[in-house]
Each structure stands twice: as structure tokens, then as C-alpha cells.
Amino acid sequence: MEGQIYKIHSDFYYVDDGTNTYECKVREVLKKQKEKIYVGDFVEFDSGFITGIIPRKNYISRPSVANIDQIIIVSALKEPDLDLNQLNRYIALAKYYNIPTVLCFNKEDLKWDRHLSHKIKSIYDKLGYKIAYTSATEHKGIKNFEKILEGKTSVLCGNSGVGKSSLVNAINPEMNLQTKQVSEKTQRGTHTTRHCEIIKINKFSRIVDTPGFSNVKFDFLLPADVDLLFDDIAVYRGKCKYSDCLHINENGCNVLANIQDIDPTRYESYLYFVEEAKTYKERIKYEGKKEENLKKTVHNKQIAKISGKKRKSARNTLKQKIYSEIDE
């Protein structure tokens, strides 16, 4: 049988085959392969055990979600104040995983700086992002937001307290997702979701409720690759004098030559992410990156591969047993 994992809790995987839901565990052979299984994965299962994972079209590693149609980045216009650096962080993450992205600006009912609207338009409209303005409390823009979600599996990401759960509740009050107020002291919300789960909000649309993306850092790629996450910077990188140009203070840098065409907040975010990537470069200098393949193909089927070290250990144990029996 085939189905999609819509929730993972402890060691149990909850699979939906389109008609029924099943509580499953993972076959031991998949555990030996150390195969990572995500919410959203399509799997093969039998008698309460997951036996195989169908190749996924995309994924995000943290939070662990697969087979997503779009990422919707939700930001608050006020309470908490709009953080463009954090917004750029989420946009860059979606770019890294090559997943279509929509920008949603919530809490339009509050007294926010209207000049922000022009800034948002001038930066992100030019980059080709679909933009939506909403107010979950006053139900403004909810119909448009509902159309954006229609027929898709969407991941909502954004800082805690920006109103992700409130937006879902505005579309379908029966969902009754838990919400919490933003702290007056810290101007931050509290995460109310503890695990990833695919939720059907109506007949046509599904969202992935996640614990959040608050710890996104670009300490997993090389500094020279960070510019690929910024379309407005990458467009100039091909004509830089050096192929590993970081666009900071290098001679012959085409990005710096066109810096007036890049919004300062975008370039500032780029510099932050380059610094984070430098820690990764330093780390891999002193670490071996070679990993043993945990699978092999036999008769067109992938099976768990026993490492050479484990085989040697098993042979030694067998020899000791034989010698012991001879002694006896």
C-alpha cells in the first residue's frame, strides 16, 4: 500500500492513503540504512510497517518536511515590528531548497508605518514575489490568502507571534489552532506547535503546522555560494574578476560596481549570512567529510549494507566461538 505521512510522534508514523489513516512503525532494514523520514513523505507500507520511501520532489531539513508546493513567509507589520533581515533569511532558505515562495504581511489592522508598503513593493515586487496583505483579526485579505493556498500543500513560516495560526483559524474557525499573545517586554511570541503535522484546512488546501524556523543559520554552505541565494546579487556575480569573489571589498567586483541597484537591507543580510558561512568553511578544513554508503543495490533493489568494520567484527566473534568450542 502507498500513502503520505501526515504526522510523526515518538516512534510512530501516521500515514494517510487518501481514504484511511494508519499508525505505523519503520521496518528495521530502513533503520539500518539510516534513512531519514519526513512528514510529507510518500511511503510504501504493509501490516503496520513502513517498507520503503518514494523519491521526494523537495524537502526542508529543519523543520523536517517533504513534498511541499510552496512556502508562505508570514511577517507582522507591527507587534512585532517588521524584521527585514529575518524575512531575507527565510527567503534565502526557500531559495536554497528551490521551493516557490509567497510573502504575506499580517496585522494590517494595526497602526503601522505606511512607508513600509512602498519599501516592500520596491524590494520584493521587483524580485518577482507574490505579496499578500492580511488581518486575521479583522478578516481583511483572507479570501485572497485562501486562494493562494487553494489546491496546494503549503508551509507557513515566520517568527512566533506574527499570526500564522490566527490566519488558519480565520480561514477555518473549526481548526481552532492554539495562539498566544506577543510579549510586551520582548516583542516576541511563543511557539505553540510542538511537532510537524499536515492539516487539511478545507476540501482543497493543506498546510504544514510546524514548530518554527527560528534557528535558521547559513552555517552549512560555503561563503562563495551565499550570493546564489540572492537573485538581486547573483545577477552580477558572473562578471566579477575572481570566481570566488565574496563582494565585500575585492578589486574587480561587479556586484560592488552595481551596489546602487541593490537595496541596502538585502546587501546587509547577505553580509550577515556570509559571516555565518565562514564558520562552516573553518569547520570543514579540519573535518573529514567522507561517509560510508549505507546502501547497496542487489537485483535492482536497495538493501542495507553491512560496513567492513562490522563484517570484520562479526568474523572475529565467529573465530572466538570456534576456538572456544575446540578448547572445550
C-alpha angles and dihedrals in degrees: 000000000000131000145141126264108237099172140017120199123172105316094334124102118199112212128194117201093185094265108040138018125230135197108224142175128210122263113247092240090062090050090053089053087053087227110179112227120202135195103262095037117135108226144181113236139176134183093353095313130106106230103176146006120231111224110270124228093217143339146188116224098207112060089021108238131145139193097027124171097200145350116229112201109207118200129175118233088208138004094057101028117242110274108201093184091058090045090053089049092057092044091052091049092053089048090052091055091040095233122150111255137208124190117220121188110199136190094048089157092071125086100268131164105271091205085073089071091062091046093050090049095046094050108032103026088058089053090056100249121151108238129202130184118206145170113201093189096051095032093238117158092001095124090053090046090051090054090052089056096043116124094356142101104233133188114213112208133174141109118307112269098031092111107258094143091041090056091053091047089051090057094044116012089189089070089070093187112190115260134185133199123253113257113250090214101049099022087225135114130226124248109249097179118083102182141015117268135166109231127192105223093181141342094289108030140057133188131195110233105210137182089241144264098251096131099053109147129165095227092122102070137054120268092240090060098053093086089063087070091060113067091191091057100034091060089071101037096088093070098049115122093236125047092219094047113151093197093233108109106330123139114247094022110158092196092059089046088059098034091124088069093055119079111245093231090055093049091046090054090049091055091050091052093047089056090051090049091052090066088058091050091052092048097052091050088075102030128083109233098194113120127187115243108247096198138057132188119240121173090348091305127111114231135175113277120220110223121239090243092055092046091052090048090051092050092050091051090050092050092050090051092051093048090048091052091049091051091051 
